[in-house]
Amino acid sequence: MNLPMEDMRAGSFPEFTLPLFEDIKKVFKNETGRVFIYPSSGTGAWEAAMTNVLSPGDRVLMSRFGQFSHLWVDMAERLGFEVDVIDCEWGTGVPLDLYAERLKADKAHSIKAIFCTQNETATGVTSDVAGCRAILDAANHPALLFVDGVSSIGSIDFRQEEWGVDCAVSGSQKGFMLPAGLGFLSVSKKALVASRAATHRRCFFSFEDMIRANDAGYFPYTPATQLLRGLRASLDLIAEEGLDNIFVRHHRLAEGVRKAVDAWGLKLCAKAPKWHSDTVSAILVPDGIDSADVVKRAYQTYRTSLGGGLNKVLGKVFRIGHLGWLNEVMVLASLSAAEMALLDCGVRLAPGSGVGAAIQYFRASAEVPVAEAA
């Protein structure tokens, strides 16, 4: 990405961008729809999905179980939708049983979309997207399926076409291994059709404007050209390793972190193994310890950035991210910093216990990748 600005209106620009659009669809496993690339964060792609596909006053079914699912609900309310929100315990995920009840009871099909945060970054919880599709099908309900995959797509299994996901949102700074600044929105054919009848006002995020320009290999406004060059490199890395291998690697590295947490005698914020995230672990600190002190100590003394607790888990958890371009040694480095910071803040644990448990797991689980690179 260390390049000067280039002419985004040049005649040769489509030779670069048109393959980019096609290759990013492969990460979402979107075969018949299209992907929009916005110069924004994932939050911009959230807004693009709602304002292009839904109309003011539409009823949507959402669940709130962490800071980012909360922010998605807040955006839907502020954009003028009728939000049917289910509040869940933080540390759990999308409540499929409650979704199924609401959909079954909605005989008039007034619910126009259901929302699923696949990976709640604030609590380290992963939800069942395929399960959302299953309950929609079981209820024979026509609602659209929206998925926030900002901290999951490209790192955790996601199959847009197979799971019938209509709008899938992601961002450049997680599994795509780039700086923040690009918002990705992968849209199904069904959602594209719905957008033609949707009446919400939109301008910057307009599908129509993007489609007209993108079909020719251009953008309706100035794109983030250096980030697009970086996206080309990240997509090449993803293709070289292969998505199946990437998913296995993330699960293995996450398991190493979970072994360390167990060895420390601590617990994850995720309430059960079915909720465990393979991209981020939110770790509960003991009573009497402020997790903000752990984060501060790791940063100031050991020059390592850990994630802090947000909203309801403020002061209660710290977070270790383990997604994107990383390996065992990089995970062990973060565990070492976290372990030293915990000790410094008064958490009683055996020095080396967490790092040692992760080392034992990584050595025992080392194997050849499960699939050849794509």
C-alpha positions, -999 to 999 in steps of 0.1 A, spaced: 0 0 0 30 23 1 21 38 -32 13 74 -44 -22 82 -53 -32 69 -87 -57 81 -112 -89 63 -103 -104 75 -136 -76 60 -158 -86 38 -186 -65 10 -171 -81 11 -136 -109 -15 -144 -82 -40 -151 -74 -38 -114 -108 -34 -99 -130 -58 -118 -111 -89 -107 -111 -74 -72 -149 -74 -70 -150 -110 -82 -123 -123 -58 -138 -107 -27 -171 -125 -35 -152 -158 -30 -144 -149 6 -181 -144 13 -190 -174 -8 -214 -153 -27 -220 -168 -61 -249 -150 -76 -250 -116 -59 -225 -88 -57 -201 -71 -32 -199 -34 -26 -167 -18 -13 -172 15 5 -145 39 18 -158 35 53 -157 13 84 -180 -17 88 -205 7 104 -209 23 70 -217 -10 55 -243 -16 82 -260 16 72 -257 8 35 -274 -25 40 -304 -11 59 -310 21 39 -308 4 5 -328 -28 12 -354 -16 38 -380 12 40 -387 36 68 -410 20 94 -401 -16 84 -402 -41 113 -370 -59 120 -361 -86 145 -327 -80 163 -309 -93 194 -286 -74 217 -259 -93 237 -228 -71 233 -216 -36 224 -216 -41 187 -250 -58 185 -262 -30 207 -248 -4 183 -265 -21 153 -298 -19 172 -292 17 180 -285 25 143 -317 7 132 -338 27 157 -322 60 147 -328 52 110 -365 49 117 -372 12 116 -396 -6 140 -371 -26 160 -383 -58 177 -352 -63 200 -345 -92 222 -321 -85 251 -299 -115 259 -273 -121 286 -239 -108 276 -218 -139 270 -245 -156 249 -255 -150 213 -284 -149 189 -314 -167 207 -326 -190 179 -355 -203 200 -369 -169 206 -364 -159 170 -383 -190 159 -412 -181 182 -414 -145 169 -413 -157 133 -439 -184 138 -462 -159 155 -458 -134 126 -485 -147 104 -488 -114 85 -451 -115 77 -446 -80 91 -410 -87 100 -390 -77 70 -356 -88 82 -338 -106 110 -304 -97 121 -275 -118 134 -242 -107 147 -221 -137 138 -192 -127 160 -197 -103 190 -163 -87 194 -170 -72 228 -178 -106 245 -160 -131 223 -192 -149 213 -200 -165 179 -236 -171 168 -252 -197 145 -259 -181 111 -269 -213 95 -294 -218 124 -310 -184 115 -316 -196 80 -330 -229 93 -356 -212 115 -366 -189 86 -371 -219 64 -390 -238 91 -414 -209 96 -417 -205 58 -410 -168 64 -398 -144 37 -378 -121 59 -344 -111 48 -313 -123 67 -287 -96 77 -254 -107 92 -227 -86 108 -195 -105 100 -170 -77 107 -149 -99 130 -157 -132 115 -157 -132 77 -124 -145 63 -116 -161 97 -146 -182 107 -167 -204 84 -192 -183 65 -213 -194 35 -235 -167 21 -251 -186 -8 -256 -219 11 -270 -202 42 -292 -178 23 -277 -146 38 -290 -115 21 -267 -88 34 -233 -97 49 -212 -69 64 -175 -69 71 -146 -45 73 -110 -43 62 -93 -43 96 -101 -79 108 -99 -111 88 -89 -91 57 -57 -80 75 -57 -43 65 -59 -10 82 -94 2 89 -111 22 62 -130 -2 39 -165 -14 45 -176 -45 26 -213 -54 19 -220 -86 2 -256 -87 -11 -278 -115 -25 -299 -114 -56 -330 -113 -34 -317 -82 -15 -308 -65 -48 -344 -70 -60 -357 -57 -26 -335 -26 -30 -354 -15 -61 -386 -11 -42 -371 2 -9 -379 38 -2 -353 48 25 -333 79 14 -297 72 6 -269 90 -12 -233 81 -4 -242 44 1 -266 42 -28 -266 8 -46 -277 23 -78 -248 48 -79 -223 20 -70 -237 -5 -95 -235 20 -124 -199 29 -116 -187 -6 -104 -200 -23 -136 -175 -2 -155 -147 -8 -130 -150 26 -113 -165 42 -82 -191 71 -80 -167 90 -57 -130 89 -48 -120 54 -36 -93 46 -11 -69 34 -38 -40 24 -15 -64 3 6 -77 -13 -25 -41 -23 -35 -37 -37 0 -70 -56 -5 -56 -72 -36 -26 -84 -16 -48 -97 13 -71 -116 -11 -40 -132 -27 -28 -143 7 -63 -157 15 -64 -176 -17 -29 -190 -12 -36 -204 22 -72 -215 14 -102 -206 34 -106 -241 50 -70 -239 62 -76 -204 75 -106 -216 95 -86 -245 110 -57 -222 119 -80 -197 137 -97 -225 157 -63 -240 167 -49 -206 178 -81 -198 197 -79 -231 214 -44 -223 226 -57 -191 242 -85 -210 258 -61 -235 273 -41 -206 287 -72 -191 303 -81 -224 319 -46 -227 333 -48 -192 348 -79 -204 366 -100 -177 348 -131 -179 327 -142 -166 294 -171 -141 291 -187 -166 266 -211 -187 288 -206 -221 271 -183 -237 245 -210 -234 218 -205 -196 220 -167 -196 219 -152 -173 193 -122 -183 172 -113 -147 165 -114 -130 199 -114 -141 236 -130 -119 263 -115 -130 296 -131 -123 329 -109 -110 357 -114 -120 393 -135 -99 417 -116 -69 430 -95 -65 398 -102 -38 373 -96 -52 338 -87 -16 327 -57 -18 349 -46 -51 332 -50 -34 298 -31 -3 309 -3 -24 324 2 -45 293 4 -14 272 26 8 293 50 -18 306 50 -46 280 41 -26 249 12 -48 240 -23 -37 232 -51 -58 247 -88 -50 243 -107 -35 272 -142 -42 284 -170 -23 268 -204 -12 282 -218 -39 305 -185 -57 308 -164 -25 314 -138 -33 340 -148 -69 340 -130 -84 309 -99 -79 288 -98 -91 253 -71 -109 232 -77 -108 195 -64 -138 175 -74 -133 139 -59 -124 106 -22 -128 98 -8 -145 129 8 -177 141 15 -196 173 45 -175 183 25 -143 180 -3 -157 201 23 -168 227 37 -133 228 3 -118 236 -3 -144 263 30 -136 279 22 -99 281 -13 -107 294 1 -131 320 27 -106 333 1 -78 334 -23 -100 354 4 -109 379 14 -72 382 -23 -63 389 -25 -88 417 -42 -118 400 -30 -150 417 -17 -174 392 14 -195 386 39 -176 364 42 -194 331 11 -215 336 -10 -200 308 19 -197 283 30 -233 292 -5 -247 286 -7 -230 252 27 -243 243 18 -278 252 -14 -276 231 3 -261 201 30 -287 201 5 -316 205 -18 -303 178 7 -293 151 -3 -309 118 -3 -305 80 -30 -281 68 -63 -299 59 -66 -286 24 -44 -276 -4 -41 -238 -11 -68 -226 -35 
